[in-house]
Each structure stands twice: as C-alpha cells, then as structure tokens.
Amino acid sequence: MADNGMKKKLPIGIDDFCKIRTEGFYYVDKTAMIRDLLNAWGEVNLFTRPRRFGKSLNMSMLKAFLEIGCDKSLFEGLEISKETQLCEKYMGQFPVISISFKTVHGNNYELSENELCTIIANEALRFPFLATSEKLTETDRKRYGQLIRVDETLKSAFVMSEATITSSLQTLSQLLEKHYGRKVIILIDEYDVPLAKANERKYYDEMVDLIRKMLDAALKSNQSLYFAVLTGCLRVAKESIFTGLNNPNILSITTVRFDEYFGFTDYEVKEMLGYYDLMDKHDAVRDWYDGYRFGKVDVYCPWDVINYCYELSGDPTAYPKEYWSNTSGNDAVRHFIEKSNKTANTKREIEALVAGETVEKVIREDLTYNHLYDEIENIWSVLFMTGYLTQRGDSEGKKYQLAIPNREIREIFTDQITEMFQKVVKANTSRLTEFGEAIKSGDAAKVEKLFTSYLYDSITVRDSVVQNDKKEILYHGEMIGILVNIEGWDSKTNADAGDGYSDVMVKIEEEDIGIIIEFKYARNARFDAECKDAMAQIERMHYTSELKHEGYHTIYKYGIACFKKRCKVVCEKEEYISEM
C-alpha cells in the first residue's frame, strides 16, 4: 500500500476493510485486536459500543483475516503482520459467515422477517458451490436450496419458513463445515438493531422470539461453530436473548480488555491530523469529539474526526459541528429530558452535566429494549451505553461518575433542552399571555415573578467553566425562548442597537412599543448592583437609538440580573412625541 505522493482519501461512510486497504483510503490500524481476540477468545464474544465507533469496520477486518481465500497483502505493514505464528495458524483458515442486522428495521414484523430472510439468503449466495458440492448429500443440497429460495410470484423476494429462518445460520455453518472439513466462524454485526426497531414499532415480543431461536441454534447447540463474534449498541439481558449460552464473553464499554480498539486514541488522532497538515485543529477536534472513556482508555469518536478532517480538506476555516447526531436519533436524550420534568432532582442533575460536572449513578448493562424508558434510572444506563454520557471513574465497579463527553454531545443536550422548554412555554398559554402583558406594560414586579417561575420550571443550561460576563448569555437565551412564542412580536437576541448589541430587542409594531432588555450575571447574588449596571449600559451604548429612529413612541428599558434560579428586574419607560 505504497504512498504515491497523493494524500490518502478519507473513508467517509466506508466500513469495508478490503476497500479501504485496496482503494487508497486512510486506515487507522486496529489489527492488534485480531491478536488479542485470538489469544483470549470465548465461544461467543459480544462487543458493545455506541454507534459510529468502528464496530462494522472491525468485523470486516476479522472476516478479511480469517476467511479462506484471504488476501494476505491487505495486512502487510499492519500490527497483526508482526505475529508470524498466529498468522500461520489462523490467517485464511476458516469458513466465515458474516452478516449485519443493521438494515432490519421494517415497520412491522413481517417486513423485518423478510429483511432477515434477504440478509441470510445473500450470505448463503456467497457460497454457490454448496449447491453442487460432492461433499454434501442430496438432502444437504436441498437444505442449502431452502436458504436461497425465491418467491415464485414475486420472482425477487427470498422466502423461508420460520423453522428455516431460525435454523438458517446453524444450517449454513453445518454445510460449510462438511464442505471444507473445518469448523466455522460466525460474525454478526449490529445484532440488536432488529430489537431496537421492533420495540419502537410495537412488535418486540415477536422479534425477540425469532432472534432468540436463531441465536440459540447458531451459538448454543451448533457443533459446527468454532467461535462467534457479535457487536451491538446494548448488551441485551441474557434471559431475553442469550438464554442457555454458556457464559458469553461480554466486552462492553466498561471492560478494560479491547478498550483501545473502538474509537481513536489521541495518538491516532494526532497522526491523522499531522498526515493531513491539520495539527493546528487538534484543540478544536479534542474539545468537540474526544472525551469518551472505554475501559481505561480515552477515545475520540472516529466518525466525527474523519468527517471534520474531510470538511477541513475543502474548507480550512470550517468550524466543528455535530456529525454523530445526524447518524442516529436522539430518542434517549429526548426521553430523559421529558421524564426529568417529574423530578426536580433529575433536572438539577442534568444542569450539572451540561455545566461540565459529574453525577454518580449505578449502571445496569443488562436491560431489555422494552424496558429502557420505564424509569429514569434505566435511562441513565441507556445514555451511558449509547455514548451520550461517559465515565470519569467508578466506585468498585458498581457506581460510575458520569459526564457529558464533549462539546458535540453537550450541543445535543442543549438542543433537546431548548426544544422541551419551547413545548413547556407553548403549553401554558395563560402564563405566556400574562408574561407578555407584564413586559409590554413595564410591570417589573410581575416580569420578575413570572421569569423566575420559568427559570424554576426549566432546565437551566449553564456552564461552570465560562467567565461570569458570559453566563448572562444563558439567561437572555432563555428569555428569547419565551418571547419568540408571542404572536405579533419581533423579538431578536444580540440585536444591532446604538453603539453595540443589546441582549434582547422587541418590536411590537401594532402597539407602537419597543423593548430593550439587558442581562447581567449577579455573582454572589449582587442583584441591585448588576441591575443598575445593566440600565447604565443601555444608556451608555444608546441601545434605544434604533427604536427611536424607527419612530416607536413607547420604549421600555429592562435591566435583569440573574443568579442560579433567581432574578431581579428593574424597568424604566421612555415616551417620545414625533416631530411633524
């Protein structure tokens, strides 16, 4: 894989190991995982990691290394090539069944069952020689035919009886063992996607039953199995899916073994940034995409790093943004924030997380999909296992200090918090109307009372590491979140006004009213002094000049000082008579 002077391409959305190695894509070497797996494998090995952390690419790597017919040149110069004896024993020595369940997401059970049929049939079609193999009996060849049978009416859809589906992986492995005379390795990527989708679409019990039977036949009572590797987002409870398996080897995000093989380490990120002459972006990349801790290793989300590097290759001034959230829904965060409405304590814990602090929680790694959101304590575990939270330490493996890993995930939380706040504001129309009437009439006492009530009801997005003079931004953001819901009002934040930018400017054209609001952070509850400073700033910076220029006759000037969930409001009114 020599470098011909051109930079390697960035593998955006490519999880095929062979394609990356043969088509000139940049590859972060994770082949040492093969060594560690083969030196300490169990009959069934389950790796659980969040989405977009390299699970599929690692599974493709395993297939490329282990499967009969392996192209050994793919591994030249990589870590695994140093393990000469191990390569001689395992490289290209096994029939491999490799499937992914990531596309099983039908709107009902029948559609998902058909999708499973197609996946298994397409994998069986990789071995067409089984249809004529002299090492198989006529009955065996008929069994193979059942795996690739096409519906005679549709001429394109594969069809299997339920018994054929549930025994399909076992059947295919038995046939391959007979043909090759070697036991089979089974790789199943994203094994839990069908369960997640079935739970969302209300056919969970049927899908659990099907997947349980399929895995039971393939992984428990299958004499043709050498070993199996599965990946998924969650470790589903043993009694739900893995009933009867003899101690599957669970390798989760809390496991130290294999901790560096999913995600990019800081060293690997620096190597990539250096290769593409982007080292000056390291701090930004670390701030936005680092911070996950798997086992005892801190890692970056590889999907984010690769996408941002690709963006920078076309625009060196590109600012970091959310990439990971666009690949999967944020249902876990949404459920969490919605349920937090019922407990003040959980609201405060979310505020602490968004502020960069930690929260200690017991983590359950053996939940079932149909009970993920039953109670708030379950959702803590879901957020942890799906990558929205990470660990900053544990107490004897029972409790974990949880934190939001980085800037990207913090943005996801704040977006969801803002969305929920908007729903709360819109739902209570009487309070919104009362607040609007108070603020447009200069009733400072009522504005103070009602804005305080909004602060107590909402999850306040604050950041303990920002400077005090920046914390006021969080409060005027909350104010604008209320005012934009009042019909007929033109409400803007950081509006160009006079000699600078006012925090909030409101124009009520039909009633000839203009409003300027300036916020201050009242450190140590210095409300009076900060309100006075806010009013002085309005005058000093001539914030009302635009409203006067546009002919507004009534202008209200508000100074609001905030500290935690409390505020102080003062107001002055100015009236102008147009010169005719």
GIZI-V425501 format. One record per residue. N is the residue number from 0. RES is the residue in one letter. PHI is phi in whole degrees, 0 to 359 (* if undefined). PSI is psi in radians with two decimals (none if undefined). Layout:
# GIZI-V425501
N&RES&PHI&PSI / N&RES&PHI&PSI
This chain:
# GIZI-V425501
0&M&*&1.03 / 1&A&289&2.58 / 2&D&274&2.07 / 3&N&270&0.28 / 4&G&101&-0.36 / 5&M&270&2.53 / 6&K&293&2.49 / 7&K&295&2.60 / 8&K&286&2.64 / 9&L&273&2.29 / 10&P&278&1.26 / 11&I&289&2.01 / 12&G&71&0.24 / 13&I&255&2.07 / 14&D&240&0.37 / 15&D&262&1.93 / 16&F&302&-0.77 / 17&C&297&-0.74 / 18&K&296&-0.75 / 19&I&299&-0.72 / 20&R&281&-0.42 / 21&T&258&-0.32 / 22&E&252&0.30 / 23&G&76&0.61 / 24&F&263&2.68 / 25&Y&290&2.34 / 26&Y&231&2.21 / 27&V&272&2.02 / 28&D&292&1.93 / 29&K&244&0.31 / 30&T&289&-0.25 / 31&A&297&-0.34 / 32&M&300&-0.62 / 33&I&299&-0.81 / 34&R&302&-0.86 / 35&D&293&-0.64 / 36&L&293&-0.81 / 37&L&288&-0.39 / 38&N&277&-0.27 / 39&A&209&1.03 / 40&W&260&2.63 / 41&G&256&3.01 / 42&E&297&-0.65 / 43&V&232&2.14 / 44&N&239&2.12 / 45&L&245&2.08 / 46&F&258&2.15 / 47&T&247&2.22 / 48&R&212&2.77 / 49&P&296&2.93 / 50&R&299&2.58 / 51&R&67&0.61 / 52&F&243&0.37 / 53&G&92&0.28 / 54&K&297&-0.85 / 55&S&295&-0.69 / 56&L&295&-0.71 / 57&N&294&-0.62 / 58&M&292&-0.68 / 59&S&296&-0.65 / 60&M&297&-0.78 / 61&L&299&-0.78 / 62&K&300&-0.82 / 63&A&299&-0.58 / 64&F&280&-0.74 / 65&L&272&-0.49 / 66&E&288&2.47 / 67&I&304&2.33 / 68&G&93&0.18 / 69&C&307&2.37 / 70&D&273&1.74 / 71&K&295&-0.39 / 72&S&294&-0.36 / 73&L&298&-0.46 / 74&F&255&0.08 / 75&E&297&2.29 / 76&G&82&-0.06 / 77&L&266&2.88 / 78&E&306&-0.72 / 79&I&294&-0.43 / 80&S&293&-0.30 / 81&K&285&-0.31 / 82&E&268&1.33 / 83&T&300&-0.86 / 84&Q&295&-0.72 / 85&L&295&-0.71 / 86&C&297&-0.71 / 87&E&297&-0.62 / 88&K&280&-0.63 / 89&Y&245&-0.48 / 90&M&292&2.09 / 91&G&68&0.48 / 92&Q&253&0.00 / 93&F&226&2.53 / 94&P&291&2.38 / 95&V&234&2.21 / 96&I&262&2.10 / 97&S&231&1.99 / 98&I&226&2.77 / 99&S&232&2.39 / 100&F&262&0.18 / 101&K&295&-0.35 / 102&T&262&0.17 / 103&V&270&1.64 / 104&H&210&0.77 / 105&G&295&2.73 / 106&N&287&-0.27 / 107&N&214&3.02 / 108&Y&297&-0.73 / 109&E&299&-0.75 / 110&L&295&-0.72 / 111&S&292&-0.65 / 112&E&299&-0.72 / 113&N&295&-0.65 / 114&E&294&-0.67 / 115&L&297&-0.74 / 116&C&303&-0.79 / 117&T&296&-0.75 / 118&I&299&-0.81 / 119&I&290&-0.71 / 120&A&297&-0.74 / 121&N&296&-0.62 / 122&E&291&-0.72 / 123&A&298&-0.59 / 124&L&291&-0.23 / 125&R&290&-0.22 / 126&F&238&1.03 / 127&P&297&-0.40 / 128&F&297&-0.32 / 129&L&294&-0.41 / 130&A&291&-0.39 / 131&T&233&0.08 / 132&S&301&2.24 / 133&E&285&-0.19 / 134&K&276&-0.12 / 135&L&254&2.62 / 136&T&280&2.96 / 137&E&299&-0.65 / 138&T&297&-0.72 / 139&D&300&-0.76 / 140&R&294&-0.58 / 141&K&292&-0.67 / 142&R&298&-0.69 / 143&Y&297&-0.73 / 144&G&301&-0.58 / 145&Q&293&-0.45 / 146&L&282&-0.35 / 147&I&239&0.33 / 148&R&290&2.31 / 149&V&259&2.43 / 150&D&299&2.18 / 151&E&292&-0.45 / 152&T&276&-0.72 / 153&L&274&-0.40 / 154&K&64&0.08 / 155&S&222&-0.47 / 156&A&274&2.35 / 157&F&280&2.49 / 158&V&229&2.44 / 159&M&218&2.59 / 160&S&289&2.85 / 161&E&299&-0.66 / 162&A&296&-0.64 / 163&T&292&-0.73 / 164&I&298&-0.88 / 165&T&294&-0.46 / 166&S&258&0.10 / 167&S&299&-0.81 / 168&L&292&-0.64 / 169&Q&295&-0.79 / 170&T&300&-0.87 / 171&L&298&-0.69 / 172&S&292&-0.64 / 173&Q&296&-0.74 / 174&L&293&-0.71 / 175&L&294&-0.67 / 176&E&296&-0.73 / 177&K&297&-0.72 / 178&H&291&-0.81 / 179&Y&269&-0.37 / 180&G&74&0.39 / 181&R&223&2.53 / 182&K&291&2.84 / 183&V&249&2.56 / 184&I&257&2.29 / 185&I&249&2.21 / 186&L&243&2.15 / 187&I&235&1.93 / 188&D&267&2.45 / 189&E&54&0.88 / 190&Y&299&-0.42 / 191&D&262&-0.02 / 192&V&301&-0.77 / 193&P&302&-0.58 / 194&L&288&-0.73 / 195&A&298&-0.81 / 196&K&292&-0.68 / 197&A&296&-0.66 / 198&N&294&-0.72 / 199&E&298&-0.61 / 200&R&251&0.26 / 201&K&70&0.65 / 202&Y&224&0.65 / 203&Y&298&-0.80 / 204&D&299&-0.73 / 205&E&295&-0.73 / 206&M&290&-0.69 / 207&V&302&-0.76 / 208&D&298&-0.76 / 209&L&294&-0.85 / 210&I&295&-0.67 / 211&R&300&-0.82 / 212&K&295&-0.71 / 213&M&296&-0.83 / 214&L&290&-0.59 / 215&D&298&-0.79 / 216&A&292&-0.68 / 217&A&280&-0.58 / 218&L&248&-0.32 / 219&K&256&-0.95 / 220&S&253&0.64 / 221&N&247&1.79 / 222&Q&288&-0.20 / 223&S&270&-0.04 / 224&L&276&2.25 / 225&Y&274&-1.07 / 226&F&202&2.89 / 227&A&230&2.60 / 228&V&232&2.25 / 229&L&238&2.61 / 230&T&233&2.70 / 231&G&192&3.07 / 232&C&274&-0.73 / 233&L&241&2.64 / 234&R&273&1.83 / 235&V&283&2.48 / 236&A&309&2.41 / 237&K&304&-0.70 / 238&E&289&-0.23 / 239&S&273&-0.78 / 240&I&239&-0.81 / 241&F&264&0.63 / 242&T&303&2.21 / 243&G&89&-0.21 / 244&L&292&2.49 / 245&N&275&1.62 / 246&N&49&1.20 / 247&P&302&2.53 / 248&N&277&1.75 / 249&I&270&2.12 / 250&L&238&1.53 / 251&S&262&-3.03 / 252&I&289&-0.19 / 253&T&265&-0.13 / 254&T&278&2.32 / 255&V&288&-0.74 / 256&R&299&2.34 / 257&F&70&0.26 / 258&D&294&-0.42 / 259&E&266&0.04 / 260&Y&263&-0.07 / 261&F&235&2.04 / 262&G&99&2.88 / 263&F&258&2.34 / 264&T&283&2.91 / 265&D&298&-0.66 / 266&Y&299&-0.78 / 267&E&294&-0.64 / 268&V&293&-0.75 / 269&K&297&-0.66 / 270&E&299&-0.77 / 271&M&294&-0.83 / 272&L&298&-0.70 / 273&G&296&-0.72 / 274&Y&300&-0.67 / 275&Y&263&0.25 / 276&D&57&0.79 / 277&L&235&0.42 / 278&M&299&-0.44 / 279&D&292&-0.18 / 280&K&263&0.08 / 281&H&300&-0.78 / 282&D&298&-0.73 / 283&A&294&-0.76 / 284&V&298&-0.74 / 285&R&294&-0.76 / 286&D&298&-0.70 / 287&W&271&-0.61 / 288&Y&234&-0.02 / 289&D&268&-2.97 / 290&G&102&-0.14 / 291&Y&280&2.48 / 292&R&236&1.96 / 293&F&253&2.11 / 294&G&63&-1.98 / 295&K&239&0.31 / 296&V&246&2.36 / 297&D&272&2.30 / 298&V&225&2.76 / 299&Y&265&2.76 / 300&C&282&2.03 / 301&P&296&-0.62 / 302&W&302&-0.77 / 303&D&294&-0.82 / 304&V&299&-0.80 / 305&I&296&-0.77 / 306&N&294&-0.69 / 307&Y&291&-0.70 / 308&C&299&-0.69 / 309&Y&296&-0.73 / 310&E&297&-0.74 / 311&L&294&-0.52 / 312&S&295&-0.44 / 313&G&261&-0.45 / 314&D&216&1.68 / 315&P&299&-0.26 / 316&T&263&0.06 / 317&A&303&2.40 / 318&Y&267&2.53 / 319&P&302&2.60 / 320&K&211&3.10 / 321&E&282&2.14 / 322&Y&248&-0.72 / 323&W&297&-0.72 / 324&S&294&-0.39 / 325&N&283&-0.15 / 326&T&261&-0.17 / 327&S&204&2.67 / 328&G&292&2.81 / 329&N&254&0.67 / 330&D&301&-0.67 / 331&A&298&-0.76 / 332&V&293&-0.74 / 333&R&298&-0.82 / 334&H&300&-0.73 / 335&F&299&-0.86 / 336&I&291&-0.66 / 337&E&296&-0.76 / 338&K&290&-0.43 / 339&S&296&-0.34 / 340&N&300&-0.42 / 341&K&275&-0.26 / 342&T&225&2.16 / 343&A&297&-0.58 / 344&N&296&-0.73 / 345&T&294&-0.64 / 346&K&302&-0.80 / 347&R&294&-0.59 / 348&E&292&-0.68 / 349&I&296&-0.73 / 350&E&300&-0.71 / 351&A&296&-0.74 / 352&L&298&-0.83 / 353&V&295&-0.49 / 354&A&281&-0.01 / 355&G&94&0.19 / 356&E&264&3.11 / 357&T&246&2.76 / 358&V&228&2.30 / 359&E&271&2.23 / 360&K&216&2.63 / 361&V&281&2.32 / 362&I&251&2.27 / 363&R&254&2.06 / 364&E&261&0.11 / 365&D&239&0.69 / 366&L&284&2.81 / 367&T&253&2.63 / 368&Y&299&-0.55 / 369&N&282&-0.02 / 370&H&235&0.24 / 371&L&301&-0.72 / 372&Y&251&0.32 / 373&D&296&-0.65 / 374&E&215&2.76 / 375&I&297&-0.58 / 376&E&294&-0.54 / 377&N&294&-0.67 / 378&I&293&-0.56 / 379&W&305&-0.77 / 380&S&293&-0.71 / 381&V&298&-0.80 / 382&L&299&-0.66 / 383&F&293&-0.81 / 384&M&285&-0.40 / 385&T&263&0.04 / 386&G&96&0.05 / 387&Y&280&-0.41 / 388&L&231&2.74 / 389&T&224&3.07 / 390&Q&255&2.55 / 391&R&239&0.39 / 392&G&138&2.79 / 393&D&223&2.86 / 394&S&248&1.65 / 395&E&56&0.57 / 396&G&73&0.10 / 397&K&258&-0.80 / 398&K&244&2.57 / 399&Y&236&2.50 / 400&Q&277&1.89 / 401&L&264&2.54 / 402&A&212&2.73 / 403&I&287&2.24 / 404&P&290&-0.61 / 405&N&198&-3.10 / 406&R&297&-0.67 / 407&E&299&-0.82 / 408&I&290&-0.57 / 409&R&299&-0.69 / 410&E&298&-0.68 / 411&I&297&-0.80 / 412&F&299&-0.82 / 413&T&294&-0.63 / 414&D&298&-0.76 / 415&Q&291&-0.64 / 416&I&297&-0.78 / 417&T&298&-0.74 / 418&E&298&-0.75 / 419&M&292&-0.67 / 420&F&300&-0.71 / 421&Q&299&-0.70 / 422&K&296&-0.72 / 423&V&296&-0.76 / 424&V&298&-0.82 / 425&K&291&-0.55 / 426&A&292&-0.60 / 427&N&260&1.38 / 428&T&293&-0.56 / 429&S&293&-0.72 / 430&R&293&-0.69 / 431&L&297&-0.75 / 432&T&297&-0.77 / 433&E&297&-0.70 / 434&F&295&-0.75 / 435&G&298&-0.75 / 436&E&296&-0.68 / 437&A&292&-0.75 / 438&I&285&-0.50 / 439&K&273&-0.08 / 440&S&249&0.01 / 441&G&77&0.39 / 442&D&277&1.48 / 443&A&299&-0.68 / 444&A&296&-0.75 / 445&K&288&-0.68 / 446&V&301&-0.75 / 447&E&298&-0.79 / 448&K&297&-0.82 / 449&L&286&-0.67 / 450&F&294&-0.64 / 451&T&299&-0.71 / 452&S&296&-0.65 / 453&Y&295&-0.71 / 454&L&297&-0.70 / 455&Y&289&-0.58 / 456&D&282&-0.42 / 457&S&263&2.92 / 458&I&269&1.99 / 459&T&280&2.14 / 460&V&275&1.84 / 461&R&232&2.90 / 462&D&222&1.97 / 463&S&291&-0.25 / 464&V&263&-0.18 / 465&V&279&2.74 / 466&Q&292&2.70 / 467&N&302&-0.65 / 468&D&288&-0.13 / 469&K&261&-0.31 / 470&K&292&-0.41 / 471&E&298&-0.45 / 472&I&302&-0.63 / 473&L&296&-0.61 / 474&Y&281&-0.70 / 475&H&286&-0.35 / 476&G&294&-0.68 / 477&E&292&-0.66 / 478&M&297&-0.81 / 479&I&294&-0.52 / 480&G&296&-0.44 / 481&I&275&-0.86 / 482&L&294&-0.55 / 483&V&294&-0.24 / 484&N&270&-0.03 / 485&I&269&2.04 / 486&E&296&2.38 / 487&G&89&-0.07 / 488&W&261&2.37 / 489&D&259&1.70 / 490&S&249&2.23 / 491&K&227&2.56 / 492&T&255&2.57 / 493&N&53&0.80 / 494&A&283&2.45 / 495&D&296&2.06 / 496&A&211&2.13 / 497&G&61&-2.17 / 498&D&262&0.35 / 499&G&186&-2.56 / 500&Y&232&2.12 / 501&S&283&2.67 / 502&D&298&-0.87 / 503&V&221&2.35 / 504&M&232&2.32 / 505&V&236&2.35 / 506&K&240&2.09 / 507&I&249&1.51 / 508&E&298&-0.74 / 509&E&296&-0.49 / 510&E&254&0.10 / 511&D&59&0.71 / 512&I&239&2.32 / 513&G&242&2.57 / 514&I&225&2.30 / 515&I&242&2.29 / 516&I&233&2.21 / 517&E&241&2.25 / 518&F&256&2.61 / 519&K&223&2.54 / 520&Y&273&2.07 / 521&A&270&1.29 / 522&R&303&2.35 / 523&N&60&0.52 / 524&A&60&0.64 / 525&R&276&1.16 / 526&F&293&-0.86 / 527&D&298&-0.80 / 528&A&296&-0.70 / 529&E&288&-0.63 / 530&C&298&-0.75 / 531&K&298&-0.71 / 532&D&295&-0.68 / 533&A&297&-0.79 / 534&M&295&-0.67 / 535&A&295&-0.64 / 536&Q&293&-0.68 / 537&I&302&-0.75 / 538&E&289&-0.82 / 539&R&297&-0.65 / 540&M&264&0.09 / 541&H&54&0.79 / 542&Y&295&-0.38 / 543&T&274&-0.06 / 544&S&298&-0.67 / 545&E&295&-0.73 / 546&L&297&-0.72 / 547&K&297&-0.75 / 548&H&298&-0.61 / 549&E&277&-0.01 / 550&G&90&0.31 / 551&Y&289&2.26 / 552&H&272&-0.50 / 553&T&242&2.14 / 554&I&231&2.24 / 555&Y&255&2.29 / 556&K&247&2.11 / 557&Y&247&2.34 / 558&G&247&2.12 / 559&I&236&2.15 / 560&A&253&2.31 / 561&C&232&2.52 / 562&F&210&2.01 / 563&K&56&-2.07 / 564&K&258&0.28 / 565&R&242&2.73 / 566&C&210&2.80 / 567&K&232&2.35 / 568&V&235&2.27 / 569&V&235&2.69 / 570&C&215&2.50 / 571&E&231&2.54 / 572&K&247&2.40 / 573&E&236&2.43 / 574&E&234&2.46 / 575&Y&232&2.52 / 576&I&250&2.17 / 577&S&295&2.47 / 578&E&273&2.13 / 579&M&267&none
